[in-house]
Every structure is written in C-alpha cells, then in structure tokens.
Amino acid sequence: MRKYGAWLGFCLLLAFIIGQSVASAIGKEEKINKEEVFETIRKGYEAQYSIRGKHLSVEKMYDILTPYITDNFLQVFTDENSSDTKGGGSYLLDKKPPFSFSASTKIGYDKENGLLYVYERINKETPVHEVIILQKAEGKWKVGGYNSYETLPAEIQKLEKA
C-alpha cells in the first residue's frame, strides 16, 4: 500500500510541476515599453534622415540604420535610396515621425504574428492614419514598415476590438 501511495504522490508532484511550467509559458505576455518603442521610432527616423542627400554605400547605410530597422525593411529602403537608383535618396522619410506621441498615438500588438502597430489619425478633418509596423529582431523592436491609410487595415481594427 505504501508503494502505491509513493507513486501516487510522485505522479501528483509531476503533474503539478508540468502544470506550473505550462501555465508560466502560456502566461508570458510580451511586455511592451511604450517609451522604448517611441524612442526607437524617433531614432530610426533621425538616422534615416541623416543619410539624406549623401551618396553612401549600401554598407554604410546598413551600419547607420541596422539598430532601428529590420533587415527586410532595410533591404527595401537601401534599394530605393542607394545612389545607383533613379531616386538616389529622394524616397526617404521626413526627419520627424508622423506622430504626436501622445494619447492619440495608439499601439496594437499582434501576438500571433509578432507585429507591433503604432498608429495615429493625423488630422481630424482627413481620414489619414499613419502606421508604423515594428518587429522584434535581436531582442529589440525595430521598424519593419511604414504606410498611410485612409481606413485602418482590418488587422489593426481587429486588435482595437480585442
């Protein structure tokens, strides 16, 4: 009888440990530091603005932008802005991000795809929403894309309702 009691106790302990591990893995919510995200956007805009009008090699652009921009967006960015292309840097973004970084600036986190949407309706009279998409790379949020929309995309609207 003692042997069965020991096995039962061992199984209960094992079930408890496994249950705690699963609960802690499921309960790990991505902590998003709003100020850190805003600072990444600000510095990313400043970095890309600093190369405006300069005829830099792709390698030099990578060195300047890598801390703030994902590799995929960086590839598109450098393709559009290298001195070998027609634009030669004319496609660059403004120096300042299109946000007020106030209560009007919203953040939506898409856990399923690991995307962070930072967006704001810029002008109350016009339906334009500026959206910056960030992705985690090397443990940091980095700018992965930028778009303007008259209507917020469905994926962001879905996050607002959640």
JOWO-V985575 format. One record per run of one state. SS is the DSSP state (helix for helix, strand for strand, loop for the rest). FROM is the first residue (numbers start at 1). TO is the last residue. If there is no record, write none. Layout:
BEGIN
ss=SS from=FROM to=TO
ss=SS from=FROM to=TO
END
This chain:
BEGIN
ss=loop from=1 to=1
ss=helix from=2 to=26
ss=loop from=27 to=33
ss=helix from=34 to=50
ss=loop from=51 to=57
ss=helix from=58 to=65
ss=loop from=66 to=68
ss=strand from=69 to=69
ss=loop from=70 to=70
ss=helix from=71 to=81
ss=loop from=82 to=105
ss=strand from=106 to=110
ss=loop from=111 to=114
ss=strand from=115 to=121
ss=loop from=122 to=128
ss=strand from=129 to=137
ss=loop from=138 to=139
ss=strand from=140 to=149
ss=loop from=150 to=153
ss=helix from=154 to=161
ss=loop from=162 to=162
END
